[in-house]
């Protein structure tokens, strides 16, 4: 027998749904009002984020110190009296000693001179099920990469800065030397590192104790 104190269940559900609709409409109206007062045509009305993937990588080698610095210098702007900051993006890779470095590709040969510095250290690993030959960070201690320099990895871009010695940067280097207002880490190949008994999750947890990480992304399905 139905408890009369609870009332009609159908009526309760209808009332609840009606309240939800009203709240959604109020929220939408608030967002619309915020957008109408803002010069930015974004969903929230906030300024769009400027994401510098590997820094100013169209000019300097991706993830090099100069690329990050130049992105900071050219992207901090004042608009309508508000300061907007660039988001520095780091594609993180793990070395053999589990140090996180900012590097745009899992194969170090794709954006550095490692094949000239350490020519006999090439290996093959399955990457996304495909046997891939190259120089992988998991085969090197961080100290072994001290003489490796970044080069422009996209051949359609200028290589005039390849002669400069851009050393490999640890994740901590980016935050301590450049001090970005917003820092984003992208995990490209979590499954690959897990197969090699290296934990990207453990690294991120450890790094978060000393590094301010605002965003973490990954193209892999978790």
Secondary structure, DSSP 4 states (H G I P E B T S, - for coil): ---GGG--HHHHHHHHHHHHHHHHHHHHHHHHHHHHHSSS-SSSSSPPPEEEETSSTTTSPTT-HHHHHHHHHHH-EEETTEEE-EEEEEEEEE-TT--EEE-S-SBGGGSBSHHHHSTT--EEEEETTEEEEE-BGGGS-GGGGTT-BB--SSTTS--TTTTS--B-EEHHHIIIII--SEEEEEES-HHHHHHTT--HHHHHHHHTTTS---EEEESS--
